[in-house]
Amino acid sequence: MRAQVTATDPAGPVNDTTFEELVLKSPVPVMVDFWAPWCGPCRMIAPLIDELAVEYGDKLRALKLNTDESPGVATEYGIRSIPTVMFFKDGVKMDTVIGAVPKSTLIQTLEKYLS
């Protein structure tokens, strides 16, 4: 499993500079995976985020934020443990899932915001 987000990952990178544009101003719901390269559970959940990015296509924007490289957004949203996955809709944080959870948990959470 890869620890780093690359341009080929279905879920794209987001950082302190691009967060407002890519997340808060998104026309579709956004799922943001807060992670770090040294985090084992983050590496476990990363492929699930990529799978959901592919499966939901244009209905959902899936992004990954490296908390080591972009501590500003992580601090602003009170991220204390990673992985943390946050769901945003219309620029508002709607939900948070903490830890390496099963894919079904992520699906159940994001489905609430796709209508």
Jmol script that loads the backbone (N, CA, C; Angstrom):
load data "model"
ATOM      1  N   MET A   1       0.840  -1.190   0.000  1.00  0.00           N
ATOM      2  CA  MET A   1       0.000   0.000   0.000  1.00  0.00           C
ATOM      3  C   MET A   1       0.879   1.245   0.000  1.00  0.00           C
ATOM      4  N   ARG A   2       0.424   2.240  -0.741  1.00  0.00           N
ATOM      5  CA  ARG A   2       1.202   3.471  -0.842  1.00  0.00           C
ATOM      6  C   ARG A   2       0.883   4.414   0.297  1.00  0.00           C
ATOM      7  N   ALA A   3       1.911   5.051   0.792  1.00  0.00           N
ATOM      8  CA  ALA A   3       1.724   6.015   1.873  1.00  0.00           C
ATOM      9  C   ALA A   3       1.554   7.423   1.330  1.00  0.00           C
ATOM     10  N   GLN A   4       1.968   7.642   0.097  1.00  0.00           N
ATOM     11  CA  GLN A   4       1.910   8.999  -0.448  1.00  0.00           C
ATOM     12  C   GLN A   4       0.809   9.121  -1.490  1.00  0.00           C
ATOM     13  N   VAL A   5       0.216  10.273  -1.542  1.00  0.00           N
ATOM     14  CA  VAL A   5      -0.782  10.564  -2.556  1.00  0.00           C
ATOM     15  C   VAL A   5      -0.047  11.022  -3.808  1.00  0.00           C
ATOM     16  N   THR A   6      -0.400  10.449  -4.928  1.00  0.00           N
ATOM     17  CA  THR A   6       0.228  10.852  -6.183  1.00  0.00           C
ATOM     18  C   THR A   6      -0.845  11.339  -7.142  1.00  0.00           C
ATOM     19  N   ALA A   7      -0.410  11.882  -8.238  1.00  0.00           N
ATOM     20  CA  ALA A   7      -1.351  12.411  -9.227  1.00  0.00           C
ATOM     21  C   ALA A   7      -2.218  11.308  -9.823  1.00  0.00           C
ATOM     22  N   THR A   8      -1.782  10.056  -9.713  1.00  0.00           N
ATOM     23  CA  THR A   8      -2.545   8.957 -10.293  1.00  0.00           C
ATOM     24  C   THR A   8      -3.609   8.411  -9.345  1.00  0.00           C
ATOM     25  N   ASP A   9      -3.594   8.835  -8.092  1.00  0.00           N
ATOM     26  CA  ASP A   9      -4.621   8.389  -7.161  1.00  0.00           C
ATOM     27  C   ASP A   9      -5.964   9.001  -7.560  1.00  0.00           C
ATOM     28  N   PRO A  10      -7.039   8.196  -7.523  1.00  0.00           N
ATOM     29  CA  PRO A  10      -8.369   8.740  -7.856  1.00  0.00           C
ATOM     30  C   PRO A  10      -8.780   9.882  -6.930  1.00  0.00           C
ATOM     31  N   ALA A  11      -8.397   9.794  -5.663  1.00  0.00           N
ATOM     32  CA  ALA A  11      -8.686  10.879  -4.728  1.00  0.00           C
ATOM     33  C   ALA A  11      -7.519  11.857  -4.780  1.00  0.00           C
ATOM     34  N   GLY A  12      -7.815  13.076  -5.157  1.00  0.00           N
ATOM     35  CA  GLY A  12      -6.754  14.055  -5.355  1.00  0.00           C
ATOM     36  C   GLY A  12      -6.275  14.693  -4.073  1.00  0.00           C
ATOM     37  N   PRO A  13      -5.128  15.350  -4.146  1.00  0.00           N
ATOM     38  CA  PRO A  13      -4.599  16.044  -2.969  1.00  0.00           C
ATOM     39  C   PRO A  13      -5.273  17.397  -2.761  1.00  0.00           C
ATOM     40  N   VAL A  14      -5.318  17.797  -1.497  1.00  0.00           N
ATOM     41  CA  VAL A  14      -5.783  19.125  -1.138  1.00  0.00           C
ATOM     42  C   VAL A  14      -4.849  19.601  -0.031  1.00  0.00           C
ATOM     43  N   ASN A  15      -4.653  20.926   0.068  1.00  0.00           N
ATOM     44  CA  ASN A  15      -3.763  21.454   1.110  1.00  0.00           C
ATOM     45  C   ASN A  15      -4.334  22.756   1.663  1.00  0.00           C
ATOM     46  N   ASP A  16      -3.579  23.387   2.548  1.00  0.00           N
ATOM     47  CA  ASP A  16      -4.052  24.625   3.173  1.00  0.00           C
ATOM     48  C   ASP A  16      -4.410  25.685   2.130  1.00  0.00           C
ATOM     49  N   THR A  17      -3.659  25.728   1.035  1.00  0.00           N
ATOM     50  CA  THR A  17      -3.858  26.746   0.008  1.00  0.00           C
ATOM     51  C   THR A  17      -5.087  26.468  -0.852  1.00  0.00           C
ATOM     52  N   THR A  18      -5.348  25.200  -1.170  1.00  0.00           N
ATOM     53  CA  THR A  18      -6.429  24.844  -2.096  1.00  0.00           C
ATOM     54  C   THR A  18      -7.718  24.418  -1.401  1.00  0.00           C
ATOM     55  N   PHE A  19      -7.709  24.328  -0.080  1.00  0.00           N
ATOM     56  CA  PHE A  19      -8.864  23.796   0.654  1.00  0.00           C
ATOM     57  C   PHE A  19     -10.155  24.570   0.371  1.00  0.00           C
ATOM     58  N   GLU A  20     -10.089  25.881   0.456  1.00  0.00           N
ATOM     59  CA  GLU A  20     -11.310  26.674   0.256  1.00  0.00           C
ATOM     60  C   GLU A  20     -11.906  26.434  -1.127  1.00  0.00           C
ATOM     61  N   GLU A  21     -11.052  26.478  -2.149  1.00  0.00           N
ATOM     62  CA  GLU A  21     -11.532  26.311  -3.527  1.00  0.00           C
ATOM     63  C   GLU A  21     -12.062  24.905  -3.785  1.00  0.00           C
ATOM     64  N   LEU A  22     -11.296  23.869  -3.370  1.00  0.00           N
ATOM     65  CA  LEU A  22     -11.657  22.495  -3.695  1.00  0.00           C
ATOM     66  C   LEU A  22     -12.722  21.897  -2.781  1.00  0.00           C
ATOM     67  N   VAL A  23     -12.785  22.350  -1.545  1.00  0.00           N
ATOM     68  CA  VAL A  23     -13.724  21.756  -0.587  1.00  0.00           C
ATOM     69  C   VAL A  23     -14.913  22.680  -0.320  1.00  0.00           C
ATOM     70  N   LEU A  24     -14.632  23.863   0.185  1.00  0.00           N
ATOM     71  CA  LEU A  24     -15.712  24.744   0.625  1.00  0.00           C
ATOM     72  C   LEU A  24     -16.543  25.298  -0.528  1.00  0.00           C
ATOM     73  N   LYS A  25     -15.952  25.432  -1.708  1.00  0.00           N
ATOM     74  CA  LYS A  25     -16.684  25.961  -2.861  1.00  0.00           C
ATOM     75  C   LYS A  25     -17.092  24.869  -3.851  1.00  0.00           C
ATOM     76  N   SER A  26     -16.968  23.609  -3.457  1.00  0.00           N
ATOM     77  CA  SER A  26     -17.288  22.497  -4.351  1.00  0.00           C
ATOM     78  C   SER A  26     -18.785  22.441  -4.658  1.00  0.00           C
ATOM     79  N   PRO A  27     -19.133  22.182  -5.929  1.00  0.00           N
ATOM     80  CA  PRO A  27     -20.546  22.054  -6.298  1.00  0.00           C
ATOM     81  C   PRO A  27     -21.137  20.702  -5.887  1.00  0.00           C
ATOM     82  N   VAL A  28     -20.295  19.763  -5.490  1.00  0.00           N
ATOM     83  CA  VAL A  28     -20.749  18.436  -5.061  1.00  0.00           C
ATOM     84  C   VAL A  28     -20.236  18.165  -3.651  1.00  0.00           C
ATOM     85  N   PRO A  29     -20.834  17.208  -2.939  1.00  0.00           N
ATOM     86  CA  PRO A  29     -20.322  16.856  -1.615  1.00  0.00           C
ATOM     87  C   PRO A  29     -18.852  16.423  -1.694  1.00  0.00           C
ATOM     88  N   VAL A  30     -18.114  16.688  -0.620  1.00  0.00           N
ATOM     89  CA  VAL A  30     -16.681  16.399  -0.592  1.00  0.00           C
ATOM     90  C   VAL A  30     -16.352  15.516   0.610  1.00  0.00           C
ATOM     91  N   MET A  31     -15.529  14.503   0.359  1.00  0.00           N
ATOM     92  CA  MET A  31     -15.009  13.640   1.412  1.00  0.00           C
ATOM     93  C   MET A  31     -13.513  13.919   1.506  1.00  0.00           C
ATOM     94  N   VAL A  32     -13.050  14.372   2.682  1.00  0.00           N
ATOM     95  CA  VAL A  32     -11.639  14.707   2.863  1.00  0.00           C
ATOM     96  C   VAL A  32     -11.016  13.727   3.860  1.00  0.00           C
ATOM     97  N   ASP A  33      -9.967  13.049   3.407  1.00  0.00           N
ATOM     98  CA  ASP A  33      -9.211  12.118   4.241  1.00  0.00           C
ATOM     99  C   ASP A  33      -8.008  12.866   4.808  1.00  0.00           C
ATOM    100  N   PHE A  34      -8.003  13.089   6.129  1.00  0.00           N
ATOM    101  CA  PHE A  34      -6.860  13.711   6.800  1.00  0.00           C
ATOM    102  C   PHE A  34      -5.907  12.583   7.196  1.00  0.00           C
ATOM    103  N   TRP A  35      -4.662  12.629   6.697  1.00  0.00           N
ATOM    104  CA  TRP A  35      -3.715  11.530   6.865  1.00  0.00           C
ATOM    105  C   TRP A  35      -2.302  12.057   7.016  1.00  0.00           C
ATOM    106  N   ALA A  36      -1.366  11.155   7.284  1.00  0.00           N
ATOM    107  CA  ALA A  36       0.067  11.481   7.303  1.00  0.00           C
ATOM    108  C   ALA A  36       0.838  10.232   6.861  1.00  0.00           C
ATOM    109  N   PRO A  37       2.016  10.432   6.245  1.00  0.00           N
ATOM    110  CA  PRO A  37       2.784   9.302   5.713  1.00  0.00           C
ATOM    111  C   PRO A  37       3.208   8.269   6.760  1.00  0.00           C
ATOM    112  N   TRP A  38       3.392   8.688   7.994  1.00  0.00           N
ATOM    113  CA  TRP A  38       3.866   7.787   9.042  1.00  0.00           C
ATOM    114  C   TRP A  38       2.738   7.005   9.711  1.00  0.00           C
ATOM    115  N   CYS A  39       1.506   7.263   9.329  1.00  0.00           N
ATOM    116  CA  CYS A  39       0.326   6.706   9.995  1.00  0.00           C
ATOM    117  C   CYS A  39      -0.103   5.380   9.354  1.00  0.00           C
ATOM    118  N   GLY A  40       0.078   4.282  10.087  1.00  0.00           N
ATOM    119  CA  GLY A  40      -0.298   2.959   9.583  1.00  0.00           C
ATOM    120  C   GLY A  40      -1.771   2.823   9.239  1.00  0.00           C
ATOM    121  N   PRO A  41      -2.686   3.194  10.154  1.00  0.00           N
ATOM    122  CA  PRO A  41      -4.111   3.116   9.831  1.00  0.00           C
ATOM    123  C   PRO A  41      -4.491   3.977   8.619  1.00  0.00           C
ATOM    124  N   CYS A  42      -3.772   5.073   8.412  1.00  0.00           N
ATOM    125  CA  CYS A  42      -4.035   5.922   7.237  1.00  0.00           C
ATOM    126  C   CYS A  42      -3.760   5.146   5.948  1.00  0.00           C
ATOM    127  N   ARG A  43      -2.707   4.350   5.963  1.00  0.00           N
ATOM    128  CA  ARG A  43      -2.367   3.546   4.784  1.00  0.00           C
ATOM    129  C   ARG A  43      -3.423   2.465   4.551  1.00  0.00           C
ATOM    130  N   MET A  44      -4.066   2.018   5.625  1.00  0.00           N
ATOM    131  CA  MET A  44      -5.117   1.010   5.493  1.00  0.00           C
ATOM    132  C   MET A  44      -6.379   1.589   4.847  1.00  0.00           C
ATOM    133  N   ILE A  45      -6.702   2.829   5.173  1.00  0.00           N
ATOM    134  CA  ILE A  45      -7.950   3.428   4.689  1.00  0.00           C
ATOM    135  C   ILE A  45      -7.779   4.106   3.319  1.00  0.00           C
ATOM    136  N   ALA A  46      -6.555   4.476   2.961  1.00  0.00           N
ATOM    137  CA  ALA A  46      -6.306   5.196   1.702  1.00  0.00           C
ATOM    138  C   ALA A  46      -6.890   4.500   0.466  1.00  0.00           C
ATOM    139  N   PRO A  47      -6.714   3.176   0.314  1.00  0.00           N
ATOM    140  CA  PRO A  47      -7.301   2.520  -0.873  1.00  0.00           C
ATOM    141  C   PRO A  47      -8.830   2.596  -0.891  1.00  0.00           C
ATOM    142  N   LEU A  48      -9.457   2.629   0.267  1.00  0.00           N
ATOM    143  CA  LEU A  48     -10.917   2.738   0.326  1.00  0.00           C
ATOM    144  C   LEU A  48     -11.371   4.099  -0.180  1.00  0.00           C
ATOM    145  N   ILE A  49     -10.624   5.132   0.181  1.00  0.00           N
ATOM    146  CA  ILE A  49     -10.945   6.492  -0.284  1.00  0.00           C
ATOM    147  C   ILE A  49     -10.843   6.542  -1.807  1.00  0.00           C
ATOM    148  N   ASP A  50      -9.783   5.924  -2.351  1.00  0.00           N
ATOM    149  CA  ASP A  50      -9.610   5.879  -3.808  1.00  0.00           C
ATOM    150  C   ASP A  50     -10.745   5.104  -4.475  1.00  0.00           C
ATOM    151  N   GLU A  51     -11.146   3.970  -3.884  1.00  0.00           N
ATOM    152  CA  GLU A  51     -12.239   3.169  -4.448  1.00  0.00           C
ATOM    153  C   GLU A  51     -13.532   3.974  -4.478  1.00  0.00           C
ATOM    154  N   LEU A  52     -13.822   4.685  -3.400  1.00  0.00           N
ATOM    155  CA  LEU A  52     -15.043   5.486  -3.350  1.00  0.00           C
ATOM    156  C   LEU A  52     -14.996   6.628  -4.360  1.00  0.00           C
ATOM    157  N   ALA A  53     -13.820   7.199  -4.560  1.00  0.00           N
ATOM    158  CA  ALA A  53     -13.662   8.270  -5.555  1.00  0.00           C
ATOM    159  C   ALA A  53     -14.056   7.758  -6.934  1.00  0.00           C
ATOM    160  N   VAL A  54     -13.652   6.536  -7.248  1.00  0.00           N
ATOM    161  CA  VAL A  54     -13.970   5.936  -8.552  1.00  0.00           C
ATOM    162  C   VAL A  54     -15.449   5.552  -8.617  1.00  0.00           C
ATOM    163  N   GLU A  55     -15.936   4.886  -7.577  1.00  0.00           N
ATOM    164  CA  GLU A  55     -17.315   4.386  -7.575  1.00  0.00           C
ATOM    165  C   GLU A  55     -18.361   5.498  -7.630  1.00  0.00           C
ATOM    166  N   TYR A  56     -18.098   6.618  -6.964  1.00  0.00           N
ATOM    167  CA  TYR A  56     -19.088   7.689  -6.925  1.00  0.00           C
ATOM    168  C   TYR A  56     -18.880   8.736  -8.019  1.00  0.00           C
ATOM    169  N   GLY A  57     -17.740   8.692  -8.684  1.00  0.00           N
ATOM    170  CA  GLY A  57     -17.493   9.553  -9.831  1.00  0.00           C
ATOM    171  C   GLY A  57     -17.833  11.013  -9.606  1.00  0.00           C
ATOM    172  N   ASP A  58     -18.692  11.552 -10.459  1.00  0.00           N
ATOM    173  CA  ASP A  58     -19.037  12.970 -10.432  1.00  0.00           C
ATOM    174  C   ASP A  58     -19.952  13.372  -9.283  1.00  0.00           C
ATOM    175  N   LYS A  59     -20.513  12.404  -8.563  1.00  0.00           N
ATOM    176  CA  LYS A  59     -21.434  12.712  -7.461  1.00  0.00           C
ATOM    177  C   LYS A  59     -20.708  13.123  -6.184  1.00  0.00           C
ATOM    178  N   LEU A  60     -19.394  12.852  -6.141  1.00  0.00           N
ATOM    179  CA  LEU A  60     -18.622  13.082  -4.922  1.00  0.00           C
ATOM    180  C   LEU A  60     -17.207  13.500  -5.300  1.00  0.00           C
ATOM    181  N   ARG A  61     -16.656  14.442  -4.550  1.00  0.00           N
ATOM    182  CA  ARG A  61     -15.244  14.799  -4.711  1.00  0.00           C
ATOM    183  C   ARG A  61     -14.505  14.207  -3.509  1.00  0.00           C
ATOM    184  N   ALA A  62     -13.534  13.332  -3.777  1.00  0.00           N
ATOM    185  CA  ALA A  62     -12.746  12.716  -2.713  1.00  0.00           C
ATOM    186  C   ALA A  62     -11.343  13.312  -2.739  1.00  0.00           C
ATOM    187  N   LEU A  63     -10.895  13.791  -1.587  1.00  0.00           N
ATOM    188  CA  LEU A  63      -9.597  14.451  -1.488  1.00  0.00           C
ATOM    189  C   LEU A  63      -8.836  13.931  -0.275  1.00  0.00           C
ATOM    190  N   LYS A  64      -7.511  14.083  -0.324  1.00  0.00           N
ATOM    191  CA  LYS A  64      -6.654  13.670   0.790  1.00  0.00           C
ATOM    192  C   LYS A  64      -5.788  14.848   1.218  1.00  0.00           C
ATOM    193  N   LEU A  65      -5.774  15.111   2.525  1.00  0.00           N
ATOM    194  CA  LEU A  65      -4.988  16.209   3.057  1.00  0.00           C
ATOM    195  C   LEU A  65      -3.920  15.654   3.995  1.00  0.00           C
ATOM    196  N   ASN A  66      -2.657  15.872   3.640  1.00  0.00           N
ATOM    197  CA  ASN A  66      -1.526  15.444   4.461  1.00  0.00           C
ATOM    198  C   ASN A  66      -1.394  16.443   5.607  1.00  0.00           C
ATOM    199  N   THR A  67      -1.677  15.982   6.826  1.00  0.00           N
ATOM    200  CA  THR A  67      -1.688  16.893   7.976  1.00  0.00           C
ATOM    201  C   THR A  67      -0.296  17.401   8.338  1.00  0.00           C
ATOM    202  N   ASP A  68       0.752  16.674   7.950  1.00  0.00           N
ATOM    203  CA  ASP A  68       2.117  17.154   8.197  1.00  0.00           C
ATOM    204  C   ASP A  68       2.441  18.350   7.305  1.00  0.00           C
ATOM    205  N   GLU A  69       1.962  18.305   6.059  1.00  0.00           N
ATOM    206  CA  GLU A  69       2.251  19.371   5.089  1.00  0.00           C
ATOM    207  C   GLU A  69       1.269  20.527   5.190  1.00  0.00           C
ATOM    208  N   SER A  70       0.049  20.268   5.687  1.00  0.00           N
ATOM    209  CA  SER A  70      -0.986  21.298   5.767  1.00  0.00           C
ATOM    210  C   SER A  70      -1.638  21.296   7.148  1.00  0.00           C
ATOM    211  N   PRO A  71      -0.892  21.751   8.161  1.00  0.00           N
ATOM    212  CA  PRO A  71      -1.446  21.723   9.517  1.00  0.00           C
ATOM    213  C   PRO A  71      -2.536  22.759   9.764  1.00  0.00           C
ATOM    214  N   GLY A  72      -2.610  23.778   8.924  1.00  0.00           N
ATOM    215  CA  GLY A  72      -3.580  24.850   9.149  1.00  0.00           C
ATOM    216  C   GLY A  72      -5.017  24.377   9.136  1.00  0.00           C
ATOM    217  N   VAL A  73      -5.399  23.665   8.075  1.00  0.00           N
ATOM    218  CA  VAL A  73      -6.776  23.166   7.973  1.00  0.00           C
ATOM    219  C   VAL A  73      -7.041  22.130   9.057  1.00  0.00           C
ATOM    220  N   ALA A  74      -6.069  21.255   9.302  1.00  0.00           N
ATOM    221  CA  ALA A  74      -6.232  20.224  10.332  1.00  0.00           C
ATOM    222  C   ALA A  74      -6.485  20.869  11.701  1.00  0.00           C
ATOM    223  N   THR A  75      -5.759  21.935  12.003  1.00  0.00           N
ATOM    224  CA  THR A  75      -5.940  22.639  13.269  1.00  0.00           C
ATOM    225  C   THR A  75      -7.299  23.334  13.306  1.00  0.00           C
ATOM    226  N   GLU A  76      -7.665  23.969  12.197  1.00  0.00           N
ATOM    227  CA  GLU A  76      -8.936  24.688  12.119  1.00  0.00           C
ATOM    228  C   GLU A  76     -10.124  23.767  12.392  1.00  0.00           C
ATOM    229  N   TYR A  77     -10.038  22.522  11.909  1.00  0.00           N
ATOM    230  CA  TYR A  77     -11.143  21.580  12.082  1.00  0.00           C
ATOM    231  C   TYR A  77     -10.941  20.643  13.271  1.00  0.00           C
ATOM    232  N   GLY A  78      -9.940  20.913  14.095  1.00  0.00           N
ATOM    233  CA  GLY A  78      -9.761  20.173  15.336  1.00  0.00           C
ATOM    234  C   GLY A  78      -9.362  18.719  15.155  1.00  0.00           C
ATOM    235  N   ILE A  79      -8.581  18.432  14.135  1.00  0.00           N
ATOM    236  CA  ILE A  79      -8.136  17.053  13.909  1.00  0.00           C
ATOM    237  C   ILE A  79      -7.133  16.685  14.995  1.00  0.00           C
ATOM    238  N   ARG A  80      -7.486  15.701  15.810  1.00  0.00           N
ATOM    239  CA  ARG A  80      -6.605  15.269  16.900  1.00  0.00           C
ATOM    240  C   ARG A  80      -6.045  13.878  16.669  1.00  0.00           C
ATOM    241  N   SER A  81      -6.720  13.097  15.842  1.00  0.00           N
ATOM    242  CA  SER A  81      -6.196  11.774  15.520  1.00  0.00           C
ATOM    243  C   SER A  81      -6.471  11.498  14.046  1.00  0.00           C
ATOM    244  N   ILE A  82      -5.587  10.731  13.458  1.00  0.00           N
ATOM    245  CA  ILE A  82      -5.739  10.388  12.049  1.00  0.00           C
ATOM    246  C   ILE A  82      -5.681   8.875  11.915  1.00  0.00           C
ATOM    247  N   PRO A  83      -6.319   8.309  10.902  1.00  0.00           N
ATOM    248  CA  PRO A  83      -7.082   9.010   9.876  1.00  0.00           C
ATOM    249  C   PRO A  83      -8.415   9.557  10.408  1.00  0.00           C
ATOM    250  N   THR A  84      -8.751  10.721   9.897  1.00  0.00           N
ATOM    251  CA  THR A  84     -10.065  11.313  10.116  1.00  0.00           C
ATOM    252  C   THR A  84     -10.623  11.650   8.740  1.00  0.00           C
ATOM    253  N   VAL A  85     -11.846  11.231   8.483  1.00  0.00           N
ATOM    254  CA  VAL A  85     -12.510  11.542   7.219  1.00  0.00           C
ATOM    255  C   VAL A  85     -13.665  12.473   7.533  1.00  0.00           C
ATOM    256  N   MET A  86     -13.649  13.643   6.876  1.00  0.00           N
ATOM    257  CA  MET A  86     -14.724  14.618   7.067  1.00  0.00           C
ATOM    258  C   MET A  86     -15.531  14.748   5.788  1.00  0.00           C
ATOM    259  N   PHE A  87     -16.815  14.969   5.970  1.00  0.00           N
ATOM    260  CA  PHE A  87     -17.725  15.122   4.846  1.00  0.00           C
ATOM    261  C   PHE A  87     -18.262  16.545   4.842  1.00  0.00           C
ATOM    262  N   PHE A  88     -18.156  17.197   3.683  1.00  0.00           N
ATOM    263  CA  PHE A  88     -18.602  18.580   3.521  1.00  0.00           C
ATOM    264  C   PHE A  88     -19.664  18.643   2.433  1.00  0.00           C
ATOM    265  N   LYS A  89     -20.641  19.515   2.643  1.00  0.00           N
ATOM    266  CA  LYS A  89     -21.657  19.765   1.617  1.00  0.00           C
ATOM    267  C   LYS A  89     -21.996  21.244   1.656  1.00  0.00           C
ATOM    268  N   ASP A  90     -21.971  21.870   0.493  1.00  0.00           N
ATOM    269  CA  ASP A  90     -22.267  23.303   0.380  1.00  0.00           C
ATOM    270  C   ASP A  90     -21.390  24.141   1.304  1.00  0.00           C
ATOM    271  N   GLY A  91     -20.108  23.734   1.446  1.00  0.00           N
ATOM    272  CA  GLY A  91     -19.162  24.500   2.231  1.00  0.00           C
ATOM    273  C   GLY A  91     -19.260  24.302   3.735  1.00  0.00           C
ATOM    274  N   VAL A  92     -20.098  23.355   4.161  1.00  0.00           N
ATOM    275  CA  VAL A  92     -20.308  23.127   5.588  1.00  0.00           C
ATOM    276  C   VAL A  92     -19.854  21.717   5.959  1.00  0.00           C
ATOM    277  N   LYS A  93     -19.144  21.604   7.082  1.00  0.00           N
ATOM    278  CA  LYS A  93     -18.762  20.280   7.572  1.00  0.00           C
ATOM    279  C   LYS A  93     -20.013  19.591   8.086  1.00  0.00           C
ATOM    280  N   MET A  94     -20.323  18.424   7.518  1.00  0.00           N
ATOM    281  CA  MET A  94     -21.546  17.717   7.872  1.00  0.00           C
ATOM    282  C   MET A  94     -21.305  16.562   8.833  1.00  0.00           C
ATOM    283  N   ASP A  95     -20.171  15.880   8.696  1.00  0.00           N
ATOM    284  CA  ASP A  95     -19.950  14.670   9.474  1.00  0.00           C
ATOM    285  C   ASP A  95     -18.469  14.361   9.561  1.00  0.00           C
ATOM    286  N   THR A  96     -18.100  13.535  10.538  1.00  0.00           N
ATOM    287  CA  THR A  96     -16.713  13.128  10.740  1.00  0.00           C
ATOM    288  C   THR A  96     -16.671  11.652  11.102  1.00  0.00           C
ATOM    289  N   VAL A  97     -15.742  10.920  10.488  1.00  0.00           N
ATOM    290  CA  VAL A  97     -15.503   9.525  10.836  1.00  0.00           C
ATOM    291  C   VAL A  97     -14.031   9.421  11.212  1.00  0.00           C
ATOM    292  N   ILE A  98     -13.755   8.901  12.420  1.00  0.00           N
ATOM    293  CA  ILE A  98     -12.380   8.824  12.906  1.00  0.00           C
ATOM    294  C   ILE A  98     -11.922   7.379  12.958  1.00  0.00           C
ATOM    295  N   GLY A  99     -10.710   7.144  12.456  1.00  0.00           N
ATOM    296  CA  GLY A  99     -10.108   5.817  12.527  1.00  0.00           C
ATOM    297  C   GLY A  99     -10.206   5.048  11.226  1.00  0.00           C
ATOM    298  N   ALA A 100      -9.526   3.908  11.196  1.00  0.00           N
ATOM    299  CA  ALA A 100      -9.536   3.039  10.021  1.00  0.00           C
ATOM    300  C   ALA A 100     -10.810   2.200  10.066  1.00  0.00           C
ATOM    301  N   VAL A 101     -11.865   2.735   9.510  1.00  0.00           N
ATOM    302  CA  VAL A 101     -13.173   2.093   9.546  1.00  0.00           C
ATOM    303  C   VAL A 101     -13.397   1.268   8.277  1.00  0.00           C
ATOM    304  N   PRO A 102     -14.366   0.355   8.308  1.00  0.00           N
ATOM    305  CA  PRO A 102     -14.684  -0.408   7.092  1.00  0.00           C
ATOM    306  C   PRO A 102     -15.275   0.502   6.011  1.00  0.00           C
ATOM    307  N   LYS A 103     -15.135   0.067   4.783  1.00  0.00           N
ATOM    308  CA  LYS A 103     -15.674   0.815   3.647  1.00  0.00           C
ATOM    309  C   LYS A 103     -17.171   1.055   3.823  1.00  0.00           C
ATOM    310  N   SER A 104     -17.880   0.083   4.364  1.00  0.00           N
ATOM    311  CA  SER A 104     -19.327   0.215   4.549  1.00  0.00           C
ATOM    312  C   SER A 104     -19.682   1.401   5.452  1.00  0.00           C
ATOM    313  N   THR A 105     -18.840   1.686   6.436  1.00  0.00           N
ATOM    314  CA  THR A 105     -19.078   2.826   7.328  1.00  0.00           C
ATOM    315  C   THR A 105     -18.958   4.134   6.555  1.00  0.00           C
ATOM    316  N   LEU A 106     -17.948   4.220   5.691  1.00  0.00           N
ATOM    317  CA  LEU A 106     -17.772   5.427   4.882  1.00  0.00           C
ATOM    318  C   LEU A 106     -18.946   5.597   3.916  1.00  0.00           C
ATOM    319  N   ILE A 107     -19.371   4.508   3.293  1.00  0.00           N
ATOM    320  CA  ILE A 107     -20.496   4.568   2.350  1.00  0.00           C
ATOM    321  C   ILE A 107     -21.765   5.018   3.068  1.00  0.00           C
ATOM    322  N   GLN A 108     -22.039   4.429   4.220  1.00  0.00           N
ATOM    323  CA  GLN A 108     -23.235   4.771   4.994  1.00  0.00           C
ATOM    324  C   GLN A 108     -23.238   6.257   5.342  1.00  0.00           C
ATOM    325  N   THR A 109     -22.074   6.784   5.700  1.00  0.00           N
ATOM    326  CA  THR A 109     -21.982   8.195   6.070  1.00  0.00           C
ATOM    327  C   THR A 109     -22.154   9.095   4.854  1.00  0.00           C
ATOM    328  N   LEU A 110     -21.451   8.816   3.774  1.00  0.00           N
ATOM    329  CA  LEU A 110     -21.504   9.724   2.621  1.00  0.00           C
ATOM    330  C   LEU A 110     -22.833   9.671   1.891  1.00  0.00           C
ATOM    331  N   GLU A 111     -23.514   8.536   1.932  1.00  0.00           N
ATOM    332  CA  GLU A 111     -24.809   8.430   1.268  1.00  0.00           C
ATOM    333  C   GLU A 111     -25.820   9.432   1.818  1.00  0.00           C
ATOM    334  N   LYS A 112     -25.666   9.819   3.086  1.00  0.00           N
ATOM    335  CA  LYS A 112     -26.592  10.775   3.707  1.00  0.00           C
ATOM    336  C   LYS A 112     -26.525  12.143   3.036  1.00  0.00           C
ATOM    337  N   TYR A 113     -25.410  12.442   2.372  1.00  0.00           N
ATOM    338  CA  TYR A 113     -25.200  13.797   1.855  1.00  0.00           C
ATOM    339  C   TYR A 113     -25.212  13.881   0.336  1.00  0.00           C
ATOM    340  N   LEU A 114     -25.590  12.806  -0.322  1.00  0.00           N
ATOM    341  CA  LEU A 114     -25.582  12.811  -1.790  1.00  0.00           C
ATOM    342  C   LEU A 114     -26.904  13.235  -2.405  1.00  0.00           C
ATOM    343  N   SER A 115     -27.940  13.396  -1.609  1.00  0.00           N
ATOM    344  CA  SER A 115     -29.254  13.760  -2.166  1.00  0.00           C
ATOM    345  C   SER A 115     -29.306  15.213  -2.563  1.00  0.00           C
TER     346      SER A 115
END
end "model"
wireframe off; spacefill off
backbone 0.3
color backbone group
